[in-house]
Amino acid sequence: MRFLTISKHSEGHGGYERHRRMSRALIKSGHEVVWLAPGISSSVGEEFIPLIKAYKWLPGPLGWVLQLRANLVYYRELLRGVDAVFTTREYDAFGCILDFFVGRLPHIFFIHGDTIECEKYLAKHSERFMRRLKSRVMLLFYPWLQHKILKRLSHVVVQANFLAETLKMRHPTIECEYIVLTSDCLFEWHPETVNQEHVAAIKTLKAQDKYVVGVIAQVFYRAKGFDVFLDAMTHLCDIPEIHAVIVGYGDEAELISKNIKRLDLGNRVTFLGKSPAAHHLMPLLDVIAAPTQFFDAFPTVILEAMETNCCIIGSDIDAHKVQLKHGALMFPNGDAVALAKCLRDLYSDEKIRNLNASLVKERRKNFEFDWDAQVVEILTRGTIV
């Protein structure tokens, strides 16, 4: 079979990595993949179609959707041999279903989160006025967009049952099949160079006998719980051996440095900023903290921590409940005092550390499976409509 996939992401982006892995799985199984994407050169056997420039003067999603439509028309003859489409972004899916030819093909959509719930949180809690405004604008049309997409698709792949139930409740009249496929914790990483200065900084802390707590996340300051984490660190000032390392980047990244200074945590918290291949820093850490507060679908950082055998403590959001399951690996969402107690106990009590490590290893087994084979099965089954 011949599949079409579309991605605006560049190499090294998480969305690109997911596409590449799905493409590789299909190609290994004897299928063909045509990939319409800008500026990608790393190939696993796909046929890359260069993106022609159109509507670049239009900002945001509208410009991309129109550009995608122009490309689908431009490459019409080449695409006539395509049997099915798979996408992972709403705008890619929307552009496809608008096309009179591609829109009639079987289309399998891998949804990696619920944009609407995320934007609801950001519209209310983002530190930035422009981010709150952008989220409110998106909420004016995104429910309509999501409804249009789901109504036209036969198969939607989600990462957990709670996400499928969220979509069903929001769109009760849509009859599409929701397939649950969790991510696994077996990673083949895009070759990125690890920041050796960041490695050295953590090794220096370890040489000073520090118990190093890591937070690795894109910086949506409140959504990802950075405020909760820094507040928790203020409750641990009596244990100077506990030191935090934060890795992250984003529009609100400067708020981390600002609040480290405000809370007088300069000698307790190190903010490294953006760090390529941050996954490779995890084996140097004692525990990964994931204080996310908003609606996250299936955080990769938890699976990365499982793979590197880190201890983990996460907020009890639905996604973490699916991934971590055990109460001993979670704390009440938004409760800085509870998070501080968990970190204090992990540092001071060997039995608690050993229990955490054993539970993490147990959970890891649930995410060690042949993900590639399941993707191929879903994609080939989804072509029958």
C-alpha positions, 0 to 999 in steps of 0.5 A, a space after each residue: 500500500 502507498 501512504 501519504 503523510 504530511 508534516 510541517 515539523 522540521 528534523 529533530 522536532 518531536 512531531 517529526 520523530 513520530 512521523 519518521 517512526 511510523 514511516 519506518 514501520 510501514 516501510 519495513 512491512 513492505 509499504 510505501 510512504 510519500 511524505 510532504 514536508 518542508 526541509 527534511 533530508 534524513 530518510 528511512 526510505 520515504 519518497 519526499 515531496 518538496 513543499 512549494 511555497 504558497 500563501 506564505 504572506 498569510 500568518 498562522 494556521 490559515 496560511 499553512 492550510 491554504 499552502 497545504 491545499 495548494 500543494 495537494 493540487 500541484 502534486 495531484 498526479 503524483 498523489 493518485 497512487 496513494 491509498 491512504 493518509 495519516 496525520 498527527 496535527 489538526 491543521 494537516 488533517 483539516 487541509 486534507 479533508 478539504 481536498 476533493 481527491 485526498 479528502 476521499 481517501 481513508 484517513 487515520 488521525 493520530 491525536 496526541 492531546 486535546 488542544 481545546 482543554 489545553 487552550 482553556 487552561 492557558 486562556 485563564 492561567 497563562 502569565 502572558 496577556 498575548 498568550 491568553 488572548 491567542 488561546 481565547 481566539 483559538 477557542 472561538 473556532 477550535 471546537 468547530 475545527 475538531 468537530 469537522 475533522 473527527 466527523 470526516 475520519 473513520 479512525 482516530 488513534 488516541 494515547 489513553 482511554 480518558 482522551 477518547 472519553 473526552 472527545 466522545 463527550 464533546 462530540 457525542 453525535 460523531 461515530 468514528 472509531 477511537 483506537 487506544 495506542 499508548 506510546 512506548 518507552 523504547 526510544 531511538 533518538 535523533 542524533 543531537 549533540 548533548 550540551 557538555 556544559 550541562 552534563 558538567 554542571 550536573 556532575 559537579 552537583 553530584 560530586 558535591 553530594 547533592 540529591 539532584 531533582 530534575 524538571 524537564 518541560 517546555 516552559 508554559 510556566 503555570 501549565 507545566 507546574 513550574 510555579 508549584 515546583 519552585 514553591 515546593 523548593 522553598 519548603 526544602 530550604 532546611 535540606 541544602 543537599 537537595 538541589 533542583 535542575 530545570 531544563 526547558 525553553 519557551 515564551 515564558 522561560 524568563 519567568 523561571 529565572 525571575 522567580 528563582 531570584 524572587 524566592 531566593 533559590 539561587 543556590 538551590 535551583 539551577 536553570 539550564 534553559 534549552 538543552 538538546 538531547 535532554 533525555 541523556 541528562 536523566 541518568 545523572 539525576 536522582 529523581 524526575 519531578 513532573 508537576 504539570 497542572 493542565 490537561 496533558 495527554 501522555 507526557 513523553 518525559 515520564 516514559 523517558 524517565 522510565 527508560 533511564 530508571 530514574 525515580 519519578 514523582 508526578 502530579 496526579 493528572 489523568 495522564 500521569 495516573 495512566 502512566 504511573 498508576 501508583 499513588 506512591 509515584 504521584 502527589 495532589 495536583 498543584 500542592 507544593 507542600 505535598 510535592 516538597 514532602 515527597 521529595 524530602 521523603 525520597 531524599 531521606 528514606 532509603 525504603 521510599 527510594 527503593 519502593 519508588 524505583 521498583 514501582 517505576 520499573 514495574 510500570 515500565 514493563 507496560 510500555 515495552 511492546 512492539 509499538 511499530 507492529 501495532 502502528 502498522 496494524 492500525 494503519 492498514 486496518 484503517 484503510 478499510 472504510 
